[in-house]
Amino acid sequence: MPDTRCPRCGGPLGERPARSRLTTIREGFICTTCGTDEAVREAQGQTPVPFGEWPLNT
């Protein structure tokens, strides 16, 4: 059974997960809140939260 937690925040992945912008093949699913945050950061020219700092990837 796949993990239903968002690897970026540790919260629930939800029914409609987003694909992380940090992965080149976009196979890493994250919750919609984190997906929105990544998009806003990108649009504002901010650096993304580093993959190594995601709570479920440490």
C-alpha positions in Angstrom: 0.0 0.0 0.0 1.5 3.4 -1.0 2.2 6.0 1.7 -0.7 8.4 2.0 1.4 11.1 3.7 3.0 14.1 1.9 6.7 13.6 1.9 7.2 17.4 1.9 5.2 18.3 5.0 4.2 15.0 6.6 0.5 15.8 6.3 -2.2 13.8 4.5 -1.5 13.4 0.7 -5.2 13.9 -0.1 -7.3 12.7 -2.9 -5.8 14.9 -5.6 -2.1 15.1 -4.9 0.2 17.4 -6.9 3.5 16.4 -8.6 6.5 18.1 -7.1 8.3 20.6 -9.3 11.7 19.5 -7.7 11.7 16.1 -9.5 12.7 16.1 -13.1 10.4 13.3 -14.1 7.6 14.7 -11.8 6.9 11.4 -10.2 7.1 12.6 -6.6 3.6 13.3 -5.3 3.0 15.9 -2.7 -0.2 17.4 -1.2 -2.0 20.2 -3.0 -0.9 22.7 -0.3 2.7 21.9 -0.8 2.2 21.9 -4.6 0.7 25.4 -4.4 3.6 26.6 -2.2 6.2 25.2 -4.8 4.4 27.0 -7.6 4.2 30.3 -5.7 7.9 30.1 -4.7 8.8 29.4 -8.3 6.7 32.3 -9.6 8.3 34.7 -7.0 11.8 33.6 -7.8 12.3 32.0 -4.4 14.3 28.9 -3.8 12.3 25.7 -3.2 12.4 23.8 0.1 15.4 21.5 -0.5 14.4 17.8 -1.0 16.7 16.8 1.8 14.8 18.9 4.2 11.5 17.2 3.6 10.5 15.5 6.8 9.8 12.1 5.3 13.0 12.1 3.2 15.5 12.7 6.0 
